[in-house]
């Protein structure tokens, strides 16, 4: 490995100066952004790869005249305690429940609004670093060049009553300053080594992580997207709206926002509260106003053995907004647990590993269930199932002991599998950044983990024409 880097150091160093020169001459940098790149100057092959902004395919100025995506990675090295935050105040000293969970969500939405608003109001000039948001490293080969999104979960035709074609989702994950401290503890200033010792991967109290999701099927082809805010991505998936092949500037509709917060006071069993907002065309006001609560969850309700079809028994750690738009509730998870329309918690067809029964439209996950296997070696699948070995999804029997492993209320420092290192429910670290690092730095090591990632990619990209993948 050392000889390999020696052979290519000169070439990569030259590339670094070319990239940095291009950044200086072709992009209008804010003062803060300039400080970021002077503080963390990617001049080595490893840093170039770790902090690569996006894929090499970029639109011409004629195709797109806004700023291209810039990775924000000048992670804070100190963190201020978050004391009595507004979302806790919203509960007025009461435990979170179906009576106040939506109020808690509204407080979170208001909290992120100020620093997130420019993403929506002036996106072509948006720069995350200017607004104290940060990204994960090592994902440059998966990010498209405009928004910096990568592919999220797609939905096959007829997953929703109103969707008649295959849909692909794109996601962008943002870490606030408190959360970014932990990202920095894991990756340091160079991204050259993964630090997971002494709970380095555990997020500090008050950490806020936001995931924005976009659909590549817009109105009128997907009627529920009527009036949704349109953004541009640079990708290859053809649609009826834009049937051209190859990289094109393509329209996507903003339709989901997840806000997750490290709040052990509110969620003492898991440490986290997950909340999902969805686009509702029937609401009045701005696009931000039309983003309404779908629901919140702070645990997996391990004591509730839900049936696979309604009516479901009441959940104690999930609250769903009865007034959320119909499409957003069609993909709720097992027993009605929280899962948004971009989250892939429903399998159109699955087969029981024990009984061989075929399930149709099986709700089999939830937000927290899917994130619970976040650990260093990625030993367990995202869903209550063994790792897929074919195009068919084989699942454990719903409600069985094997199935219930995905519905535990573990704290974020408890690994899903014994002997592993938990990454505090952060699947971007476990499922994306670390495997990308391992592939680049240790291509002959951790073959099992990389093989599992490859297997899942094959399973989830079935029928998808994109050249990159979530």
C-alpha positions as CSV (number, residue, x, y, z in Angstrom):
1,X,0.0,0.0,0.0
2,X,2.8,2.4,0.8
3,X,4.5,1.8,-2.5
4,X,1.2,2.4,-4.3
5,X,0.8,5.8,-2.7
6,X,4.5,6.7,-3.5
7,X,3.9,6.0,-7.1
8,X,0.9,8.2,-7.4
9,X,1.8,11.0,-4.9
10,X,3.2,13.3,-7.7
11,X,0.1,12.8,-9.9
12,X,-2.3,13.4,-7.1
13,X,-0.4,16.4,-5.8
14,X,-0.6,18.0,-9.2
15,X,-4.3,17.2,-9.3
16,X,-4.7,18.8,-5.9
17,X,-3.3,22.1,-7.1
18,X,-5.4,21.9,-10.3
19,X,-8.6,21.3,-8.2
20,X,-7.8,24.1,-5.7
21,X,-6.8,26.4,-8.5
22,X,-10.1,25.7,-10.3
23,X,-12.0,26.3,-7.1
24,X,-10.4,29.7,-6.6
25,X,-10.9,30.9,-10.2
26,X,-14.3,29.4,-11.0
27,X,-16.3,29.6,-7.7
28,X,-17.2,32.7,-5.7
29,X,-16.1,31.9,-2.2
30,X,-17.4,33.5,0.9
31,X,-15.0,34.5,3.6
32,X,-16.0,31.5,5.8
33,X,-15.6,29.1,2.9
34,X,-12.2,30.4,2.1
35,X,-11.2,30.0,5.8
36,X,-12.5,26.4,5.6
37,X,-10.3,25.5,2.8
38,X,-7.3,27.2,4.2
39,X,-7.9,25.4,7.5
40,X,-8.2,22.0,5.9
41,X,-6.3,22.1,2.6
42,X,-6.6,18.8,0.7
43,X,-3.1,18.4,-0.6
44,X,-2.5,14.7,-0.2
45,X,-4.0,11.8,-2.1
46,X,-5.9,10.6,1.0
47,X,-7.3,14.0,1.7
48,X,-8.3,14.5,-1.9
49,X,-10.3,11.3,-1.8
50,X,-11.7,11.8,1.7
51,X,-12.9,15.4,1.1
52,X,-13.8,15.1,-2.6
53,X,-16.8,17.3,-3.2
54,X,-18.7,15.3,-5.8
55,X,-18.5,13.0,-8.8
56,X,-16.3,14.1,-11.6
57,X,-19.2,14.6,-14.0
58,X,-20.3,18.2,-13.7
59,X,-22.7,20.3,-15.7
60,X,-21.5,23.0,-18.0
61,X,-22.3,26.7,-17.2
62,X,-24.8,26.6,-20.0
63,X,-26.6,23.7,-18.3
64,X,-26.4,25.1,-14.8
65,X,-25.2,28.5,-13.7
66,X,-25.3,28.1,-9.9
67,X,-22.7,27.1,-7.4
68,X,-21.7,23.4,-7.4
69,X,-21.7,21.4,-4.2
70,X,-18.8,22.1,-1.7
71,X,-18.2,19.7,1.1
72,X,-18.2,21.4,4.5
73,X,-15.6,19.6,6.6
74,X,-13.9,22.1,8.9
75,X,-15.4,20.2,11.9
76,X,-15.5,22.0,15.3
77,X,-12.8,20.8,17.7
78,X,-14.8,22.0,20.8
79,X,-18.5,21.8,21.5
80,X,-20.6,24.0,23.8
81,X,-23.1,22.1,26.0
82,X,-26.7,22.5,24.7
83,X,-28.7,23.5,27.8
84,X,-32.5,23.6,28.0
85,X,-33.1,23.6,24.3
86,X,-36.3,24.8,22.8
87,X,-37.6,21.4,21.9
88,X,-37.3,20.2,25.5
89,X,-39.0,23.4,26.7
90,X,-41.9,22.7,24.3
91,X,-42.7,19.6,26.4
92,X,-43.2,21.8,29.5
93,X,-41.7,19.2,31.8
94,X,-43.9,16.4,30.6
95,X,-42.7,13.1,29.1
96,X,-43.1,13.0,25.3
97,X,-46.3,11.4,24.2
98,X,-49.1,11.5,21.7
99,X,-50.3,14.7,23.5
100,X,-47.1,16.8,22.8
101,X,-44.9,15.0,20.3
102,X,-46.1,17.2,17.4
103,X,-45.4,20.3,19.4
104,X,-41.9,19.0,20.1
105,X,-41.5,18.5,16.3
106,X,-42.7,22.0,15.5
107,X,-40.1,23.4,17.9
108,X,-37.4,21.4,16.1
109,X,-38.5,22.7,12.8
110,X,-38.4,26.2,14.0
111,X,-34.9,25.6,15.5
112,X,-33.4,24.5,12.2
113,X,-35.3,27.1,10.1
114,X,-33.0,30.0,10.4
115,X,-29.8,28.3,9.2
116,X,-31.6,26.1,6.7
117,X,-33.9,28.7,5.1
118,X,-31.2,29.9,2.5
119,X,-31.1,26.4,1.1
120,X,-34.6,26.9,-0.1
121,X,-34.7,30.6,-0.8
122,X,-31.3,31.0,-2.5
123,X,-30.2,27.5,-3.4
124,X,-27.9,28.5,-6.3
125,X,-25.8,30.5,-3.9
126,X,-26.1,28.0,-1.0
127,X,-23.0,26.9,0.8
128,X,-23.4,24.8,3.9
129,X,-20.3,26.1,5.7
130,X,-21.8,29.6,5.6
131,X,-24.7,28.4,7.7
132,X,-22.9,26.2,10.2
133,X,-23.8,22.9,8.5
134,X,-21.4,20.0,7.9
135,X,-21.2,16.8,5.8
136,X,-19.7,13.4,6.1
137,X,-16.4,12.8,4.2
138,X,-15.6,9.9,1.8
139,X,-18.8,10.2,-0.2
140,X,-17.5,12.2,-3.1
141,X,-17.8,9.4,-5.6
142,X,-21.5,9.0,-4.7
143,X,-22.6,12.6,-4.6
144,X,-24.0,14.3,-7.7
145,X,-22.4,17.7,-8.4
146,X,-25.2,20.2,-7.8
147,X,-26.9,19.5,-4.5
148,X,-24.4,17.0,-3.3
149,X,-27.1,14.4,-2.9
150,X,-26.7,10.6,-3.3
151,X,-29.4,8.1,-4.0
152,X,-31.8,7.3,-1.2
153,X,-34.5,4.7,-1.1
154,X,-36.5,4.5,-4.3
155,X,-40.1,3.3,-4.6
156,X,-41.3,0.9,-7.2
157,X,-44.5,1.6,-9.2
158,X,-47.7,1.3,-7.2
159,X,-46.0,1.6,-3.8
160,X,-48.3,4.5,-3.5
161,X,-51.8,4.6,-4.8
162,X,-50.9,7.8,-6.7
163,X,-47.5,6.6,-8.1
164,X,-47.6,4.5,-11.3
165,X,-43.9,4.5,-12.2
166,X,-40.7,3.7,-10.5
167,X,-39.4,6.5,-8.4
168,X,-35.9,7.3,-7.2
169,X,-35.1,9.4,-4.1
170,X,-32.1,11.6,-3.5
171,X,-30.9,12.6,0.0
172,X,-28.6,15.2,1.6
173,X,-27.6,14.8,5.2
174,X,-26.5,17.9,7.2
175,X,-24.9,17.9,10.7
176,X,-25.2,21.0,12.9
177,X,-22.2,22.2,14.9
178,X,-22.8,20.0,17.9
179,X,-23.2,16.9,15.8
180,X,-20.3,17.8,13.5
181,X,-18.0,17.7,16.5
182,X,-18.5,14.0,16.6
183,X,-18.0,13.6,12.9
184,X,-14.7,15.5,13.4
185,X,-13.7,13.2,16.2
186,X,-14.2,10.2,14.0
187,X,-12.3,11.6,10.9
188,X,-10.0,14.3,12.2
189,X,-8.6,16.9,9.8
190,X,-7.4,14.5,7.2
191,X,-10.0,11.7,7.0
192,X,-7.0,9.3,6.9
193,X,-8.0,7.3,9.9
194,X,-11.2,6.2,11.6
195,X,-11.2,6.9,15.3
196,X,-13.8,4.9,17.2
197,X,-12.1,4.5,20.5
198,X,-13.4,5.9,23.8
199,X,-16.9,6.5,22.5
200,X,-15.6,8.8,19.8
201,X,-18.6,7.9,17.6
202,X,-21.1,8.9,20.3
203,X,-22.9,12.2,19.6
204,X,-23.1,14.9,22.2
205,X,-26.3,15.9,23.8
206,X,-28.3,18.3,21.6
207,X,-26.7,17.1,18.4
208,X,-29.1,17.8,15.5
209,X,-28.9,16.0,12.1
210,X,-31.1,16.8,9.2
211,X,-31.9,14.7,6.1
212,X,-33.5,16.3,3.1
213,X,-35.1,14.0,0.5
214,X,-36.1,14.7,-3.1
215,X,-38.1,12.7,-5.6
216,X,-37.2,12.3,-9.2
217,X,-40.9,11.9,-10.2
218,X,-42.6,15.3,-10.2
219,X,-46.1,16.5,-10.8
220,X,-48.1,15.8,-12.9
221,X,-46.7,12.3,-13.1
222,X,-46.9,12.0,-9.3
223,X,-49.9,14.2,-8.5
224,X,-49.1,14.6,-4.8
225,X,-46.0,16.6,-5.8
226,X,-48.1,19.4,-7.3
227,X,-46.6,22.7,-6.1
228,X,-43.6,21.1,-4.4
229,X,-40.3,23.1,-4.7
230,X,-38.2,22.0,-7.6
231,X,-34.4,21.6,-7.3
232,X,-31.8,20.4,-9.8
233,X,-29.5,17.4,-9.6
234,X,-27.0,16.1,-12.1
235,X,-27.6,12.4,-12.7
236,X,-28.4,9.8,-15.3
237,X,-31.9,8.3,-14.4
238,X,-34.2,8.9,-17.3
239,X,-37.9,9.7,-16.6
240,X,-40.9,10.5,-18.7
241,X,-40.3,14.2,-18.0
242,X,-36.6,13.9,-19.1
243,X,-36.0,10.7,-21.1
244,X,-32.5,11.6,-22.2
245,X,-29.8,9.2,-21.2
246,X,-26.5,10.0,-19.6
247,X,-25.8,12.9,-17.2
248,X,-28.4,15.6,-17.4
249,X,-29.6,18.4,-15.2
250,X,-32.8,16.9,-13.9
251,X,-35.7,18.2,-11.8
252,X,-36.5,16.7,-8.4
253,X,-39.2,17.6,-5.9
254,X,-38.4,18.3,-2.2
255,X,-40.8,16.1,-0.3
256,X,-39.4,14.9,3.0
257,X,-37.3,16.3,5.9
258,X,-36.1,14.2,8.8
259,X,-34.8,15.9,11.9
260,X,-33.1,13.7,14.5
261,X,-31.9,15.0,17.8
262,X,-29.7,13.5,20.6
263,X,-32.0,14.0,23.5
264,X,-31.5,11.6,26.3
265,X,-33.7,13.5,28.7
266,X,-36.7,13.0,26.3
267,X,-35.6,9.5,25.1
268,X,-33.6,7.9,28.0
269,X,-33.8,4.4,26.5
270,X,-32.3,5.2,23.1
271,X,-30.9,8.7,23.4
272,X,-32.6,9.9,20.2
273,X,-35.8,11.3,18.9
274,X,-36.6,10.9,15.2
275,X,-39.0,13.2,13.5
276,X,-40.2,13.2,9.9
277,X,-41.9,16.0,8.0
278,X,-43.5,15.6,4.6
279,X,-44.8,17.8,1.8
280,X,-48.6,18.5,1.8
281,X,-49.9,20.2,-1.3
282,X,-53.1,21.1,0.5
283,X,-51.5,23.4,3.1
284,X,-51.4,27.1,2.6
285,X,-48.4,29.3,2.6
286,X,-44.8,28.8,1.5
287,X,-43.1,25.5,0.7
288,X,-41.7,25.5,4.2
289,X,-45.2,25.9,5.6
290,X,-46.4,23.0,3.5
291,X,-43.9,20.7,5.2
292,X,-46.0,19.1,7.9
293,X,-45.3,16.5,10.6
294,X,-45.7,12.9,9.6
295,X,-44.7,11.7,13.1
296,X,-42.0,11.2,15.7
297,X,-40.5,8.2,17.4
298,X,-38.1,7.8,20.3
299,X,-38.0,4.0,20.6
300,X,-39.0,0.8,18.7
301,X,-41.8,-0.3,21.0
302,X,-40.2,-3.7,21.7
303,X,-43.0,-4.7,23.9
304,X,-45.7,-4.3,21.2
305,X,-45.9,-7.4,18.9
306,X,-47.7,-5.9,16.0
307,X,-49.6,-7.8,13.3
308,X,-48.5,-7.3,9.7
309,X,-51.7,-5.6,8.7
310,X,-54.1,-3.2,10.4
311,X,-55.7,-2.7,12.8
312,X,-52.6,-2.2,14.9
313,X,-52.4,-2.0,18.7
314,X,-51.4,1.4,20.1
315,X,-47.7,2.2,20.1
316,X,-46.1,3.9,23.1
317,X,-42.9,5.3,21.4
318,X,-44.3,6.4,18.0
319,X,-46.8,9.2,17.3
320,X,-48.2,9.6,13.8
321,X,-50.0,12.7,12.7
322,X,-53.5,11.7,11.7
323,X,-53.7,14.7,9.4
324,X,-50.6,14.0,7.4
325,X,-51.2,13.5,3.7
326,X,-52.5,10.1,2.6
327,X,-49.4,9.2,0.5
328,X,-47.0,9.7,3.4
329,X,-48.8,7.2,5.6
330,X,-48.8,4.5,2.9
331,X,-45.2,3.6,3.8
332,X,-45.4,3.5,7.6
333,X,-43.3,0.8,9.1
334,X,-44.1,-2.4,11.1
335,X,-47.3,-1.9,13.1
336,X,-47.5,1.8,12.0
337,X,-44.1,2.7,13.4
338,X,-42.6,5.9,11.9
339,X,-41.2,5.7,8.4
340,X,-41.4,8.3,5.6
341,X,-42.1,7.9,1.9
342,X,-38.4,8.0,1.1
343,X,-37.4,5.4,3.8
344,X,-38.1,2.0,2.2
345,X,-39.9,0.4,5.2
346,X,-42.4,-1.5,3.0
347,X,-41.5,-4.5,0.8
348,X,-43.8,-5.0,-2.1
349,X,-42.9,-8.7,-2.1
350,X,-41.0,-10.7,0.6
351,X,-40.7,-14.3,1.6
352,X,-40.6,-15.8,5.1
353,X,-37.4,-17.6,5.7
354,X,-39.1,-20.2,8.0
355,X,-42.6,-20.7,6.6
356,X,-41.8,-19.7,2.9
357,X,-45.0,-17.6,3.0
358,X,-45.1,-14.8,0.4
359,X,-45.9,-11.4,1.8
360,X,-47.3,-8.5,-0.2
361,X,-46.7,-4.9,0.8
362,X,-45.1,-6.0,4.1
363,X,-44.2,-3.2,6.6
364,X,-41.0,-4.4,8.0
365,X,-39.0,-1.6,9.5
366,X,-39.0,1.9,11.0
367,X,-36.7,4.9,11.2
368,X,-34.9,3.7,14.3
369,X,-35.1,0.0,13.4
370,X,-33.3,0.7,10.2
371,X,-30.6,2.7,11.9
372,X,-30.1,0.4,14.8
373,X,-27.5,-1.9,13.1
374,X,-25.2,1.1,12.7
375,X,-21.9,-0.3,13.8
376,X,-18.3,-0.6,12.6
377,X,-18.3,-4.0,10.8
378,X,-21.9,-3.8,9.5
379,X,-22.5,-7.4,10.5
380,X,-26.3,-7.2,10.2
381,X,-28.7,-6.1,7.4
382,X,-30.7,-2.9,7.6
383,X,-34.0,-4.8,7.6
384,X,-35.1,-7.8,9.8
385,X,-33.7,-10.2,7.4
386,X,-30.4,-11.9,6.5
387,X,-28.3,-10.2,3.9
388,X,-30.0,-10.6,0.5
389,X,-28.3,-13.2,-1.8
390,X,-30.7,-12.7,-4.8
391,X,-33.3,-10.3,-6.1
392,X,-35.8,-11.8,-3.7
393,X,-36.1,-10.4,-0.2
394,X,-36.1,-13.2,2.4
395,X,-37.2,-12.0,5.9
396,X,-37.4,-13.4,9.3
397,X,-40.9,-14.3,10.5
398,X,-42.6,-11.1,11.7
399,X,-42.7,-10.9,15.5
400,X,-40.2,-13.8,15.9
401,X,-37.1,-13.7,18.1
402,X,-34.9,-13.0,15.1
403,X,-37.2,-10.3,13.8
404,X,-37.4,-8.6,17.2
405,X,-33.6,-8.0,17.2
406,X,-34.4,-5.0,15.0
407,X,-36.9,-3.6,17.4
408,X,-34.9,-3.3,20.6
409,X,-34.6,-0.1,22.6
410,X,-30.8,0.0,22.9
411,X,-28.8,3.1,23.7
412,X,-26.6,4.4,20.9
413,X,-23.4,3.0,22.4
414,X,-24.8,-0.6,22.5
415,X,-23.7,-2.4,19.3
416,X,-26.3,-4.3,17.4
417,X,-24.0,-7.4,17.4
418,X,-21.8,-8.4,20.3
419,X,-18.2,-7.4,19.9
420,X,-18.8,-4.6,17.5
421,X,-18.5,-0.8,18.0
422,X,-21.8,1.1,17.8
423,X,-21.9,4.4,15.8
424,X,-24.9,5.8,17.8
425,X,-27.6,5.2,15.2
426,X,-25.7,7.1,12.5
427,X,-26.0,5.0,9.4
428,X,-24.2,7.5,7.2
429,X,-21.0,6.8,9.2
430,X,-21.5,3.0,9.4
431,X,-23.1,2.2,6.0
432,X,-21.5,4.8,3.7
433,X,-18.4,6.7,5.0
434,X,-16.5,3.9,6.7
435,X,-17.0,1.4,3.9
436,X,-15.9,4.0,1.4
437,X,-12.8,4.6,3.5
438,X,-12.1,0.9,3.8
439,X,-12.4,0.3,0.1
440,X,-10.0,3.1,-0.7
441,X,-7.5,2.5,2.1
442,X,-7.7,-1.2,2.7
443,X,-9.0,-2.9,-0.5
444,X,-7.8,-6.3,0.6
445,X,-9.0,-6.1,4.2
446,X,-12.5,-6.3,5.6
447,X,-13.7,-8.2,2.5
448,X,-16.7,-9.5,4.3
449,X,-18.0,-6.0,5.1
450,X,-17.3,-4.8,1.5
451,X,-18.9,-7.8,0.1
452,X,-22.1,-7.2,2.1
453,X,-22.2,-3.6,0.9
454,X,-21.8,-4.8,-2.7
455,X,-24.6,-7.3,-2.2
456,X,-27.0,-4.7,-0.9
457,X,-26.1,-2.3,-3.7
458,X,-27.0,-5.0,-6.2
459,X,-30.3,-5.7,-4.5
460,X,-31.3,-2.1,-4.1
461,X,-30.2,-0.9,-7.6
462,X,-32.4,-3.4,-9.4
463,X,-34.1,-1.4,-12.2
464,X,-32.2,1.8,-11.4
465,X,-30.2,3.4,-14.2
466,X,-28.2,5.8,-12.0
467,X,-24.4,5.6,-12.2
468,X,-24.1,6.1,-8.5
469,X,-26.0,4.7,-5.6
470,X,-27.1,5.3,-2.0
